[in-house]
C-alpha cells in the first residue's frame, strides 16, 4: 500500500533542504512506483544555471535513467508545489500516472514564483505572444520529417 503522505513529506523535505543550501528555489519532487521511490529531484535552477532544472524535470530525468526508459507509466510524482507549465508538459510527455502536489500555484505566486504569464502566453495565438516566433520554412526541414515518417526502425514516443 502506498503511503501518499510519507512520499509527499519526502518531497517537502527535499525542497527545504536544498532551499536552505541555496541550491535553488523551494521545490522538491519524488517519483515512485507504489511505495518505492524511483528518483528524487530538487530545484537547481540557480546552482546549475539551468532554467529548466525544476524539481519535477530533475526527478523525471533521474527516474528515466534509473529505469532505463523514456516513459514513466506505472509511476507517480509527488511534488511540493503544483507543477508549472513546463513541468506539467514534461509530466505528460513522461506519461506519469498521477500528480500529487502540496502547495498551489497561487501559493507560489505569493512568494514570487508567478507562472500566470506563461499560462496566458500559451493560450494566445502564436502571433500575439510576448516573445515573437517566426517560421522559417525550408525544404530540408520538411525532408527530415518525411524521412522520419517513412523510417522503419524509428522508436515512437
C-alpha positions in Angstrom: 0.0 0.0 0.0 1.3 3.5 -0.9 1.7 6.0 1.9 1.0 9.2 -0.1 1.6 11.4 2.9 5.1 9.9 3.6 6.1 10.3 -0.1 4.8 13.9 -0.1 6.7 14.5 3.2 9.9 13.4 1.4 9.3 15.8 -1.5 8.8 18.6 1.0 12.0 17.6 2.9 13.9 17.7 -0.3 12.6 21.2 -1.1 13.5 22.5 2.4 17.0 21.0 2.4 18.0 22.3 -1.0 16.4 25.7 -0.5 18.4 26.1 2.8 21.6 25.1 0.9 20.9 27.8 -1.7 20.8 25.2 -4.5 17.6 26.8 -5.9 14.0 27.6 -5.2 11.9 25.8 -2.5 10.7 22.9 -4.7 11.2 19.2 -4.4 9.8 16.1 -6.2 9.7 12.4 -5.8 8.8 9.8 -8.4 7.6 6.5 -7.0 6.2 3.2 -8.2 3.9 2.0 -5.4 5.7 2.8 -2.2 9.2 2.5 -3.8 11.0 5.8 -4.6 12.5 5.6 -8.1 14.0 9.1 -8.1 14.1 12.4 -6.4 14.7 16.0 -7.6 15.1 19.4 -6.3 15.0 22.8 -7.9 18.6 23.5 -9.1 18.0 26.5 -11.4 20.4 28.9 -9.7 23.0 26.3 -8.7 23.3 24.8 -12.2 22.5 28.0 -14.2 19.8 25.9 -16.0 16.3 27.5 -16.2 14.8 24.0 -16.9 16.3 22.4 -13.7 13.0 22.4 -11.9 12.4 19.7 -9.3 10.0 17.8 -11.4 12.3 17.9 -14.5 15.3 16.8 -12.4 13.3 13.9 -10.9 11.9 12.8 -14.3 15.4 12.7 -15.8 16.7 10.7 -12.9 13.8 8.3 -13.0 14.2 7.7 -16.7 17.9 7.0 -16.1 17.1 4.7 -13.2 14.5 2.7 -15.1 16.4 2.8 -18.4 13.4 4.1 -20.4 12.0 7.4 -21.6 8.5 6.8 -20.2 7.3 6.6 -16.6 3.9 4.9 -16.9 3.3 2.9 -13.8 4.9 5.7 -11.7 3.5 8.8 -10.0 5.1 12.1 -9.0 4.9 13.9 -5.6 5.8 17.5 -5.8 6.0 20.1 -3.2 4.1 22.6 -5.4 1.6 22.4 -8.3 3.8 22.0 -11.4 4.5 25.0 -13.7 3.5 24.7 -17.4 6.9 23.4 -18.4 6.9 20.7 -15.7 3.3 19.8 -16.4 4.1 19.3 -20.0 7.1 17.1 -19.1 4.9 15.0 -16.8 2.6 14.4 -19.7 5.5 13.6 -22.1 6.8 11.1 -19.4 3.4 9.5 -19.1 3.3 9.6 -15.4 0.1 8.1 -14.0 -0.8 10.7 -11.4 0.4 14.0 -9.9 0.2 14.7 -6.2 1.1 18.2 -5.1 1.2 20.2 -1.8 1.4 24.0 -2.4 -0.7 25.5 -5.2 0.4 27.8 -8.0 -1.3 30.7 -6.1 0.9 29.8 -3.1 4.0 30.0 -5.4 2.8 33.3 -6.8 2.5 34.7 -3.3 6.3 34.1 -2.7 7.4 35.4 -6.1 7.1 32.5 -8.5 4.4 33.6 -10.9 3.5 31.3 -13.8 0.3 33.1 -14.7 2.1 34.9 -17.6 3.2 31.6 -19.1 -0.3 30.1 -18.8 -1.7 33.2 -20.5 1.0 33.1 -23.2 0.3 29.5 -24.1 -3.4 30.3 -24.7 -2.6 33.2 -27.0 -2.2 32.8 -30.8 1.4 32.5 -31.7 1.4 35.9 -33.4 0.3 37.6 -30.2 2.8 36.2 -27.8 5.3 38.4 -25.9 8.3 36.5 -27.4 8.0 36.7 -31.2 8.1 33.4 -33.1 8.7 33.4 -36.8 8.6 30.4 -39.1 11.5 29.9 -41.5 10.2 27.2 -43.8 12.9 25.1 -45.5 12.7 22.1 -47.8 15.5 20.5 -45.7 13.4 20.6 -42.6 10.4 19.1 -44.4 12.6 16.4 -45.8 13.7 15.3 -42.4 10.1 15.0 -41.2 9.3 13.0 -44.4 12.2 10.7 -43.7 11.0 10.2 -40.1 7.5 9.3 -41.3 9.0 6.6 -43.7 11.6 5.3 -41.2 11.0 1.7 -40.5 13.2 1.4 -37.4 12.0 4.5 -35.6 11.2 4.4 -31.8 7.9 6.2 -31.5 7.2 8.3 -28.4 
